């Protein structure tokens, strides 16, 4: 996720200082950095990073932290319970989008495809393992000072695992499916990356075929008879069985969709997320759109597990990385700011409009299912955001207000693990005096509030 970004900067002021787009060996080279009139770039000097990419990545991390910490207090920025989109629902696709952009830059020149494949595979495996450790339930977070989990109930998939899979598919496509064609026109651009687009279409077609074509039979699951929000069953709780009647194809609702069916069959019920977003729907929560007690006559599926980063939805989520690849290719091959931003604007508009058209045709926006309409809409919005940040940060060179986001983007994995995975709060709360409630966090909070309490009293 925090891959090294090969820099592609803007156009020069004087055309005499431009280097040719294509070098003599027909390999794609970075466009030259901007230099003041009458100056030349130093020989062997590396071009600077594209600051807007780091800012984009850092802003996405900041939004994730905000959503995780404030989503419960402000439902408007929390994830949509099932259908529809909120601010929070754009965060995950933005991650995947910028990963695709970075992959297009990192793997734009791969003289040794085998070595590049090994590098991509190792990075993906590391991310996947980190995801299992931090999101599989081994570290419970700041609300529980215990750790460790029964392997019968560990969660195999999660955010980092989805990022790892999407990154790997995008990287492999960039390494092996790009044609050795010199790009000097729109037609040659299409020829060079045609196979990648075919791959994205095939993945989308496979997803739609399984989503609408798989027969979902009746299924049952274990549930705590003590009610409330489901957690991992423990010996102190009675466990019963609930039967969900389906027997349908093409259902997009919470109980009978193909996304959950694939995960139950291949991963097993015990390894799915135990507190899915549909528990915030009106059918499942008296506090909807927030979590809460079950309403009277709530359907049984309200207590069923469902993984929001499941196998089938992750397959579709990987297409967002391919969208990012396209924006990265434009960044590589367009020499000037204006055509670069124009092509981004065109692609973002097409994606967004296509998403709304699919939604009108009956494919609703749904992050848990990662529907095609949702992928197109969020990919288009990510493109618009990148375009805006690129113009502000790299074109008109306004960087100071974004220094914090840029730093977060350059250290994205560390910030994500410490903050979004709640590792830092959990570690701090792990130091307490005699009782877990007397930890550093609670004491610091009391000290901070004490002056205000005295003023009020």
C-alpha positions in Angstrom: 0.0 0.0 0.0 2.9 2.3 0.7 4.7 1.4 -2.5 7.5 3.6 -3.8 6.0 5.9 -6.4 8.0 6.7 -9.5 7.6 10.4 -10.1 5.9 11.9 -13.1 5.9 15.6 -13.0 4.5 18.5 -15.1 5.4 20.2 -18.3 8.3 22.6 -18.6 7.9 26.3 -19.2 10.0 26.4 -22.3 9.6 23.8 -25.0 13.3 23.8 -25.6 13.8 22.1 -22.3 11.4 19.2 -23.0 12.9 15.8 -23.4 11.2 13.5 -26.0 8.4 11.4 -24.7 10.0 8.2 -26.1 13.7 7.5 -25.6 15.8 5.7 -28.2 15.1 2.4 -26.6 11.4 2.9 -26.9 10.9 2.5 -23.2 8.4 4.9 -21.6 10.3 7.6 -19.6 9.0 9.9 -16.9 8.0 13.3 -18.2 10.5 16.0 -17.3 10.0 18.2 -14.2 9.3 21.9 -14.5 12.3 24.1 -14.5 12.5 27.9 -14.5 13.4 29.4 -17.9 17.0 29.2 -18.7 17.8 26.3 -16.3 18.4 22.7 -17.0 17.8 19.6 -14.9 20.9 18.2 -13.2 22.2 15.0 -14.9 21.2 11.9 -13.0 18.9 13.8 -10.7 15.8 11.8 -9.8 12.5 13.6 -10.5 10.5 14.4 -7.4 7.5 12.4 -6.3 4.1 13.5 -7.5 2.9 15.2 -4.3 -0.8 14.9 -5.1 -0.6 11.1 -5.0 0.8 11.2 -1.5 -1.8 13.8 -0.5 -4.5 11.6 -2.0 -3.4 8.6 0.0 -3.0 10.5 3.2 -6.4 12.1 2.8 -7.9 8.7 2.4 -6.2 7.5 5.6 -7.5 10.5 7.5 -11.0 9.9 6.2 -10.8 6.3 7.4 -9.7 7.3 10.9 -12.5 9.9 11.0 -15.1 7.4 9.9 -14.0 4.8 12.4 -13.9 7.2 15.3 -16.9 9.5 14.5 -19.1 7.3 12.3 -21.2 6.1 15.3 -21.8 9.7 16.5 -22.5 11.1 13.0 -24.4 8.4 11.0 -24.2 10.7 8.0 -20.5 9.9 7.5 -20.9 6.2 8.6 -21.2 3.4 6.1 -24.6 2.9 4.5 -26.4 -0.1 6.1 -26.8 -1.9 2.8 -27.9 0.1 -0.3 -26.8 3.6 -1.1 -23.5 5.5 -0.5 -22.2 7.8 2.2 -18.9 9.6 2.6 -17.5 6.5 4.3 -18.3 4.3 1.4 -15.8 6.2 -0.8 -12.8 5.5 1.4 -12.1 1.8 0.5 -12.4 2.4 -3.3 -10.1 5.4 -3.0 -7.4 3.1 -1.4 -7.7 0.7 -4.3 -7.8 3.4 -6.9 -4.5 5.0 -5.7 -2.9 1.6 -5.5 -3.7 1.1 -9.2 -2.2 4.6 -10.0 1.0 3.7 -8.1 1.3 0.3 -9.7 1.2 1.9 -13.1 4.1 4.0 -12.1 6.1 1.4 -10.2 5.8 -1.3 -12.9 5.9 0.9 -16.0 9.4 -0.4 -16.8 10.0 -4.1 -15.9 13.0 -5.5 -17.7 12.9 -8.6 -15.5 9.2 -9.8 -15.4 10.0 -12.7 -13.1 11.7 -10.6 -10.5 8.9 -8.0 -10.7 6.4 -10.7 -10.2 8.2 -12.1 -7.2 8.4 -8.6 -5.7 4.7 -8.0 -6.2 3.8 -11.4 -4.7 6.0 -10.9 -1.6 4.5 -7.5 -1.0 0.9 -8.9 -1.4 1.6 -11.8 1.0 3.0 -9.4 3.6 -0.1 -7.2 3.4 -2.4 -10.2 3.6 -0.6 -11.6 6.7 -0.7 -8.2 8.4 -4.4 -8.1 7.7 -5.1 -11.4 9.3 -3.1 -10.4 12.4 -4.6 -7.0 12.8 -8.2 -7.6 11.5 -8.6 -11.3 12.0 -9.6 -10.9 15.7 -6.2 -11.7 17.2 -5.9 -8.1 18.5 -9.3 -7.1 19.9 -8.7 -3.4 20.0 -8.9 -0.7 22.7 -12.2 -1.9 24.1 -10.7 -5.2 25.2 -7.3 -5.6 26.8 -7.2 -9.3 26.0 -5.6 -10.8 22.9 -5.5 -14.1 21.0 -8.3 -16.0 19.2 -9.5 -19.5 18.6 -8.4 -20.5 15.1 -11.9 -21.9 14.5 -13.2 -18.3 14.5 -10.4 -16.2 13.0 -11.5 -13.9 10.2 -9.4 -14.5 7.1 -10.5 -11.5 5.1 -10.4 -7.8 5.8 -9.3 -4.4 4.4 -5.6 -5.1 4.1 -6.4 -8.5 2.6 -8.6 -6.9 0.0 -5.9 -4.4 -0.8 -3.3 -7.2 -1.1 -5.5 -9.1 -3.6 -6.3 -6.0 -5.7 -2.7 -4.9 -5.7 -1.5 -8.3 -6.8 -4.0 -8.6 -9.7 -3.2 -5.1 -10.9 0.6 -5.6 -10.6 0.5 -8.9 -12.4 -1.6 -7.4 -15.2 0.8 -4.5 -15.5 3.8 -6.8 -15.6 2.5 -9.4 -18.1 -0.4 -8.0 -20.1 1.1 -4.7 -21.3 2.1 -4.9 -25.0 5.5 -3.7 -26.1 4.1 -0.8 -28.1 5.5 2.7 -28.3 2.8 5.2 -27.4 2.7 8.2 -29.8 -1.0 8.4 -30.4 -4.4 7.5 -28.9 -4.5 4.3 -31.0 -1.1 3.1 -29.8 -2.2 3.9 -26.2 -5.2 1.6 -26.6 -3.1 -1.2 -28.2 -0.6 -1.1 -25.4 -3.1 -1.5 -22.6 -5.9 -3.3 -24.4 -5.3 -6.7 -22.6 -5.6 -5.0 -19.2 -9.0 -3.6 -20.1 -10.1 -7.0 -21.4 -9.0 -8.5 -18.0 -11.0 -5.9 -16.1 -14.1 -6.6 -18.3 -13.7 -10.3 -17.8 -13.5 -9.9 -14.0 -16.6 -7.7 -14.0 -18.4 -10.2 -16.2 -17.5 -13.1 -13.9 -18.7 -11.2 -10.9 -22.0 -10.2 -12.5 -22.6 -13.8 -13.7 -22.0 -15.2 -10.2 -24.0 -12.5 -8.5 -27.0 -12.9 -10.6 -26.7 -16.5 -11.7 -25.7 -18.5 -8.6 -28.6 -20.4 -6.9 -28.7 -19.6 -3.2 -30.3 -22.4 -1.3 -31.7 -22.3 2.3 -29.0 -22.1 4.9 -28.6 -22.1 8.6 -26.2 -20.5 11.1 -25.3 -20.5 14.8 -26.6 -17.7 16.9 -26.4 -16.7 20.5 -29.8 -17.0 22.1 -28.9 -14.2 24.5 -29.6 -11.8 21.6 -28.2 -8.3 21.1 -25.3 -7.6 18.7 -23.7 -10.9 17.8 -20.1 -11.6 18.9 -18.0 -14.8 18.8 -19.9 -17.5 20.7 -18.4 -18.3 24.1 -19.0 -21.2 26.5 -21.1 -18.9 28.7 -23.7 -18.3 26.0 -26.3 -20.7 24.7 -26.0 -21.3 21.0 -29.0 -22.1 18.8 -29.5 -22.6 15.1 -31.5 -20.4 12.7 -32.7 -21.3 9.3 -32.8 -18.7 6.5 -35.1 -19.6 3.6 -33.8 -18.5 0.2 -34.0 -20.7 -2.8 -33.5 -17.8 -5.2 -31.1 -16.4 -7.9 -30.0 -12.8 -8.3 -31.1 -11.6 -4.9 -29.2 -8.5 -3.7 -30.7 -8.3 -0.2 -28.7 -9.2 2.9 -29.9 -12.8 3.5 -29.9 -14.4 0.1 -27.1 -12.8 -2.0 -24.4 -14.8 -3.9 -21.6 -12.8 -2.2 -22.5 -14.2 1.2 -23.2 -17.6 -0.2 -19.7 -17.9 -1.7 -18.1 -16.9 1.6 -20.2 -19.4 3.6 -19.2 -22.2 1.2 -15.5 -21.5 0.8 -14.6 -19.8 4.1 -17.2 -21.1 6.5 -19.6 -19.3 8.7 -17.2 -19.1 11.7 -14.6 -17.1 9.7 -17.0 -14.3 8.6 -17.4 -10.9 10.1 -19.8 -11.1 13.1 -21.1 -7.5 13.1 -22.0 -6.6 9.5 -23.4 -3.3 8.5 -26.9 -4.6 7.7 -27.4 -4.9 11.5 -28.0 -1.1 11.2 -30.9 -1.4 8.8 -34.5 -0.7 10.0 -35.2 -4.4 10.0 -32.4 -5.1 12.4 -32.0 -2.0 14.7 -34.3 0.2 16.6 -31.5 2.9 16.4 -31.1 2.6 12.6 -29.0 3.8 10.9 -26.9 3.0 13.9 -26.4 -0.3 15.7 -29.0 -1.1 18.4 -31.3 -3.7 19.9 -33.4 -5.8 17.6 -36.8 -4.4 16.9 -39.9 -6.6 17.5 -40.3 -9.4 14.9 -36.9 -8.8 13.5 -35.9 -11.3 10.8 -33.5 -14.1 11.7 -30.9 -13.0 9.2 -30.2 -9.9 11.4 -28.0 -12.1 13.6 -26.2 -13.8 10.7 -22.5 -13.2 9.9 -21.5 -11.5 6.7 -18.0 -10.4 5.5 -18.0 -6.9 3.9 -14.6 -7.9 2.3 -15.7 -11.3 1.1 -14.2 -13.2 -1.8 -16.7 -12.3 -4.6 -16.9 -8.7 -3.6 -13.1 -8.5 -3.4 -12.9 -9.8 -7.0 -15.0 -6.9 -8.1 -13.1 -4.5 -5.9 -9.9 -5.4 -7.8 -11.4 -3.7 -10.8 -11.1 -0.4 -9.0 -7.3 -1.0 -9.1 -7.6 -1.4 -12.9 -9.4 2.0 -13.0 -6.4 3.4 -11.1 -4.0 1.8 -13.6 -5.7 3.7 -16.4 -5.2 7.1 -14.6 -1.6 6.1 -13.9 -1.0 5.3 -17.6 -2.3 8.8 -18.5 0.1 10.2 -15.9 3.0 8.4 -17.6 2.3 9.1 -21.2 0.8 12.6 -21.2 3.6 15.2 -21.2 1.7 18.4 -20.3 -0.7 19.2 -17.5 -3.7 20.2 -19.7 -4.1 17.0 -21.7 -3.4 14.9 -18.6 -6.2 16.6 -16.7 -8.5 16.6 -19.6 -8.3 12.9 -20.0 -8.7 12.4 -16.3 -11.8 14.6 -16.4 -13.3 12.6 -19.4 -12.6 9.2 -17.7 -14.0 10.3 -14.4 -17.2 11.7 -16.0 -17.7 8.5 -18.0 -17.3 6.3 -15.0 -19.6 8.4 -12.8 -22.4 8.7 -15.4 -22.1 4.9 -16.1 -22.5 4.2 -12.4 -25.7 6.2 -12.2 -27.1 4.6 -15.4 -26.5 1.2 -14.0 -28.2 2.2 -10.8 -31.2 3.4 -12.8 -31.3 0.1 -14.7 -31.6 -1.9 -11.5 -28.1 -2.4 -10.2 -28.1 -0.4 -6.8 -25.1 1.1 -5.1 -23.9 -1.3 -2.4 -20.5 -1.4 -0.8 -21.1 -4.8 1.0 -21.8 -6.4 -2.4 -19.4 -4.1 -4.3 -21.8 -3.9 -7.2 -20.6 -2.8 -10.6 -22.6 0.5 -10.3 -20.8 1.2 -7.0 -17.4 0.4 -8.5 -18.0 2.8 -11.4 -19.4 5.6 -9.2 -16.6 5.4 -6.6 -13.9 5.1 -9.3 -15.2 8.2 -11.0 -15.4 10.2 -7.8 -11.8 9.1 -6.9 -10.7 10.3 -10.4 -12.3 13.7 -9.8 -10.6 13.9 -6.4 -7.2 13.1 -7.9 -7.8 15.7 -10.6 -8.6 18.3 -8.0 -5.6 17.5 -5.8 -3.3 17.3 -8.8 -4.3 20.8 -9.9 -4.0 22.3 -6.5 -0.8 20.6 -5.3 1.2 19.9 -8.5 -0.1 22.5 -11.0 -0.5 25.7 -9.0 1.9 24.4 -6.4 -0.1 24.9 -3.2 1.5 22.3 -0.9 1.7 23.8 2.6 -2.0 23.2 3.7 -1.5 19.5 2.7 1.8 18.8 4.4 0.2 16.6 7.1 -1.8 14.6 4.5 1.4 14.2 2.4 3.3 12.8 5.3 0.5 10.4 6.1 0.4 9.3 2.5 4.2 8.6 2.5 3.8 6.5 5.7 0.3 5.1 4.9 0.8 1.6 6.1 2.3 2.7 9.5 -0.5 5.2 10.0 -3.1 2.7 9.1 -1.9 0.0 11.4 -1.4 2.4 14.4 -4.6 4.4 14.0 -7.2 2.7 11.8 -6.4 -0.7 13.3 -6.5 0.9 16.8 -3.1 -0.6 17.7 -1.8 2.6 19.2 -4.8 3.2 21.5 -4.8 -0.5 22.5 -1.1 -0.3 23.4 -1.6 2.9 25.4 -4.6 1.5 27.2 -2.6 -1.6 28.0 -0.8 0.3 30.8 -3.0 0.6 33.8 -2.9 0.7 37.6 -4.6 -2.2 39.5 -7.7 -2.1 37.3 -8.0 -2.0 33.5 -10.3 1.0 33.9 -7.4 3.0 35.4 -5.4 3.2 32.2 -3.5 6.1 30.6 -6.2 7.1 28.2 -8.9 7.4 30.8 -6.7 9.3 33.2 -5.5 11.7 30.5 -9.1 12.3 29.5 -10.1 13.1 33.1 -7.1 15.5 33.4 -8.1 17.3 30.2 -11.7 17.7 31.3 -11.0 18.7 34.9 -10.4 22.4 34.2 -13.7 22.6 32.3 -15.6 20.8 35.0 -14.3 23.2 37.6 -15.3 26.2 35.4 -18.8 24.8 35.0 -19.1 24.1 38.7 
